[in-house]
Amino acid sequence: MRISDKMVDDILKQSGKVTAEQLSNLHDQEKNEKRPLQDLVISSNIFSEKDLTKLYAENVEVPFIELNPKDIKRELLQRLPERIARQYNAILFDIDEDGNKYIAMSDPDDIQAVNFLQKQLGTNLKVYIAPESQIRSALDNYRSNIAGELTKVISNDEIAYQEEEDNESINENDLAEDSPIAQTVNLIIEYGIKAEASDIHIEPRENYVLVRYRIDGMLREANKLPKKAQAALVSRIKILSNLKIDEHRAPQDGRFKIEIGNQLYALRVSTLPIVDGEKVVMRILNESVKASTLEGLGFWGEALKILNQAIIQPYGMILVTGPTGSGKSTTLFSVLSMLNTPNVNISTVEDPVEYRIIGVNQTQVNPIAGMTFANGLRSLLRQDPNIIMVGEIRDTETADLAVQAALTGHLVFSTLHTSDAATCLPRLLEMGVEPFLIASTVRAVIGQRLVRRLCPYCREPYIPDNGIVGRIKSTFELKDINDFKKIHELELAALKDGIGIENSTNEKLSVHELSSNDKNIIRLWKAHEDGCENCNHNGYKGRIGIYEVMDSSPSIQKSIVSNTTSEELENLAEKNGMVSMKIDGFIKALRGQTTLEEVMRVTSDR
């Protein structure tokens, strides 16, 4: 969709969302950057693409429609050939009983396109306008069987691969942009993005090459490619990542970007020599995605309140703890995005830089060049920062520098690899940081894990039997009726905060009001065995965090100075109102966001 600058100007004036001065600045920016006014309005968050499209639809008197690609039936899609649909950015999304055909376009003013579509589909055509990003997502439905396409491309007899990697001689034609091997790499990446995978693993085996995807934290096999494709496949990825294609004995790291469906993705590439060849892992990072809110990540109740209070402090330290893959970087990305305003200087030192944040000064650790976390942090302190983020506190030097930075008027964020929030503070003691410094600088500690989120469209409720209730009581330490009362109150608070039971009219609590019988759990949730189209028949769709947030109350500070153990700190924090990770996960399981099995799986080390 390309809206004329004059039309965008009229829409802005009619909306009243910008002042005359702001509009003048936009026009100046348009001339300086030579970008369409439409793009500037969207990138400046004056209007979202959807809202701007809706206002444009009102001006040109064309009905607006929101498309959900999953709601479009494949037989409807096939009525309009893919080549034509892509050429005119058009999607046939419905046909009614009278034979009227409903089509969504990004540019309904294109008279030539409308006339051609009428010849293709018939004159009884009803034209709607939809956001271009939604149309592009719907166009991806034409390529639902990417695995089949992959097999077709890779088995092309015209490609000449060497059977033996030791004597490989890769032809330039094999690595050209339009070559079958380039198409293969593109398809592997497209499938990973469409499946919402976080990582793509390309693993050589003795007789084949295995492609696996990590989806919602779980690795899943997707394809087995011919062994003879291995050398060209790895070389193509190395070329994209600007790596040495003739280096097979040492690990290499690189990065490249790709645009798919109007979204920009960065792929962080790592190669590793193994027995059967070179293994490649590609981490998928969506650079077009906006940071989630804390509520969207899964914070609620007292944890959300403590964190919101901690991040607005002028100085101090906020620590995030958990194992690798528990979402620590995502939490920090969201917090830094919230704090990222023109009047503050945010500087980070990371290993690696995963999320790019516009306006934040991000530095990559490079030990070979002497850029360690400690040296990077020392340099950041001379850059007049307000807020500092250190990717990880690994040693005494980094810990000391971070504490000193927090003491001297900086807000410092960092991570530690400990199993829970309470263990984080004794770990700093082990690194040689003085107890009174920890007590006076740490504002909050977040412990977290990630659990798979139940698909809200196909999840199923069930009534737990006595055995399950007994297991719950044992796992979550529900010893008496008072413990059940606490769970009931927490679930009630979660209900008021809008936690869980999405897409359901059944808002009743899963834990009843208390009676003489302490078996008060009347409903739990499980994944549908066969799933549905919305979750790709997995039963789960995406992930959500479970958290515990320990604040720095006077009693906690006193205990730190007294060298209290992590167990005593945890008990004191829970006595002060902290909801533990296990209980937070339990509440989210009661509210239908995840399952008990997921919560127990990720908290088994606690």
Buried (B, 14 or more C-beta within 10 A) or exposed (E): BEBEBEBBBBBBEEEEBBEEEEBEBBBEBBEEEEEBBBBBBBEEEBBEBBBBBBBBBEEEEBEBBEBEBEEBEEEBBEEBEEEBBEEBBBBBBBBEEEEEBBBBBBBBBBEEBBEBBBEBBEEEBBBBBBBBBBBBBBBBBBBEEBBEBBBEBBEEEEBEBBEEBEEBEBBEEBBEEEBBBBBBBBBBBBBBBBBBBBBBBBBBBEEBBBBBBBBBBEEEEBBEBBBBBBBBBBBBBBBBBEBEBEEBEEEBEBBBEBEBBBBBBBBBBBBEBEEBBBBBBBBBBBEEEEBBEBEEBBBBBBBBBBBBEBBEEEBBBBBBBBBEBBBBBBBBBBBBBBBBEEEEBBBBBBBEBBBEBEEBEBBBBEEEEEBBBBBBBBEBBEEEBBBBBBBBBBEBBBBBBBBBBBBEEBBBBBBBBBBBBBBBBBBBBEBEBEBEBBBBBBBBBBBBBBBBBBBBBBBEBEEBEEEBBEEBBEBBEBEEBEBBBBBBEBBEBBBEBEBBBBEEEEEEBBBBEEEEEBBBBEBBBBBBEEBBEBBBEBBBBEBBBBBBBBBBBEEBBEBBBEEBEBEEBBBBBBEBEBBBBBBBBBBBBBBBBBBBEBBBBBBEEB
